[in-house]
Amino acid sequence: MSRHAWISAVLDDMIDYALRNELAEVRNELSRTADRLAPILDREDDTEPVDAVCDVIAMPATRA
């Protein structure tokens, strides 16, 4: 599994969100992006575990 698999998972979540919230244009764009990125992410041969730190940026919560 690629160490970048999380990108596909996040895109899938965003696509689901757009679908649930009737954001068809956003869903279509995200789907096209996911389709373009899938082959690139899948060809990464990262079999070794990766130790990484992810910075989280504090952002004010707003209601869409």
C-alpha positions as CSV (number, residue, x, y, z in Angstrom):
1,M,0.0,0.0,0.0
2,S,1.3,3.4,-0.9
3,R,2.1,5.8,2.0
4,H,0.0,8.3,0.1
5,A,-3.2,6.2,0.2
6,W,-4.6,8.7,2.7
7,I,-5.0,11.2,-0.2
8,S,-7.5,8.9,-1.9
9,A,-9.4,8.3,1.3
10,V,-9.7,12.1,1.9
11,L,-10.9,12.7,-1.6
12,D,-13.5,9.9,-1.2
13,D,-14.8,11.6,1.9
14,M,-14.9,14.9,0.2
15,I,-16.8,13.4,-2.8
16,D,-19.3,11.8,-0.4
17,Y,-19.8,15.1,1.4
18,A,-20.4,16.9,-1.9
19,L,-22.9,14.2,-2.9
20,R,-24.8,14.4,0.4
21,N,-25.0,18.2,0.2
22,E,-26.1,18.3,-3.4
23,L,-22.8,20.0,-4.6
24,A,-22.9,18.3,-8.0
25,E,-20.2,20.5,-9.6
26,V,-17.8,20.1,-6.7
27,R,-18.4,16.3,-6.7
28,N,-17.7,16.1,-10.4
29,E,-14.5,18.0,-10.1
30,L,-13.3,16.0,-7.1
31,S,-14.1,12.7,-8.9
32,R,-12.1,13.8,-12.0
33,T,-9.2,14.7,-9.7
34,A,-9.4,11.4,-7.9
35,D,-9.4,9.5,-11.2
36,R,-6.3,11.4,-12.4
37,L,-4.4,10.9,-9.1
38,A,-5.2,7.2,-8.6
39,P,-2.7,5.9,-11.1
40,I,0.0,8.2,-9.8
41,L,-0.7,7.3,-6.1
42,D,-0.9,3.5,-6.9
43,R,2.4,3.4,-8.7
44,E,4.2,4.5,-5.6
45,D,6.0,1.4,-4.2
46,D,6.3,2.4,-0.5
47,T,6.2,-0.8,1.4
48,E,8.1,0.4,4.4
49,P,6.2,2.1,7.2
50,V,6.6,5.9,7.3
51,D,7.0,7.8,10.6
52,A,5.6,11.3,10.0
53,V,4.2,14.2,11.8
54,C,1.2,16.0,10.5
55,D,0.7,19.7,11.4
56,V,-2.8,20.7,12.1
57,I,-3.8,24.2,11.4
58,A,-6.4,25.8,13.7
59,M,-9.2,27.3,11.7
60,P,-12.5,28.9,12.9
61,A,-15.5,26.6,12.4
62,T,-18.2,28.0,10.1
63,R,-21.5,26.6,9.1
64,A,-21.8,26.0,5.3
